[in-house]
Amino acid sequence: MAEIVYPPVIRTARILFKALDVRFRIEGAERVPRTGGAVLVSNHIGYLDFIFAGYAAWPSRRLVRFMAKQEVFAHPVSGPLMRAMHHIPVDRSAGAGAYGNAVQALKDGEIVGVFAEATISRSFTIKDIKSGAVRMAAEAGVPMIPLTLWGTQRLWTKGRPRALTQRHVPITILVGEPMHPTSDDDITVVTEDLRKRMTEMLDHAQRTYPQLSEGAWWQPRHLGGTAPTPEEAAAMD
């Protein structure tokens, strides 16, 4: 498929990252395959996560097709961009269509990006995750790659004002070892394993983050921050 919009968008993002002196720490990017399909499964802590999760695939020169809610595609600004970059709309009232499109994209050799928690985690911990990513990887016969982001919530997240011009923000992107689910696996067990791996990766990203701040709104409660607990976040949602 023609890529007229996606590469210029990435170049623009990289220029902005440099201007704002975003301080990236990216580990495991070599685990993103240079060819063939794969499911990239990320945690979700901010509205810009698709940019940073997709950035993890850039060293491999891959473009990630993210699954995103239909409302994003309906927006007059983001909609044309999302369609031009060949992302995959998800109509929650008819999810089977999006699932089928994602599996076909995987079989066609694309990398499909999934936020398995479905919504932003206000507690900045891993919420319960959906099994769709595991099922897609198994059906398409492609690897599933866990990824965790940390620091992106400081730029723009649910319930907080945007801080898009904030400078010198550290952003951590960790890419985990690929998983290889098959149709013979217990999907529930594999999904639980995926959540465990992502939780461990996120904890590592949080504890090794270069700016640890007691009482910060963007820190999870168990690390001394003032973010809602998972229970409080669930009630808010």
Buried (B, 14 or more C-beta within 10 A) or exposed (E): EEEEBBEEBBEEBEEEBEEBEBBBBBBBBEBBBEEBBBBBBBBBBBBBBBBBBBBBBBEBEBBBBBBBBBEBBEEEEBBEBBEBBBBBBBEEEEEEEBBEBBBBBBEEBBBBBBBBBBEBBBBBBBBEBBBBBBBBBBBBBBBBBBBBBBBBBBBBBBEBEEEEEEEEBBBBBBBBEBBEBEEEBEBEEBBBBBBEBBBBBBBBBBEEBEEEEEEBBBBBBBBEBEBBBBEEBBEEE
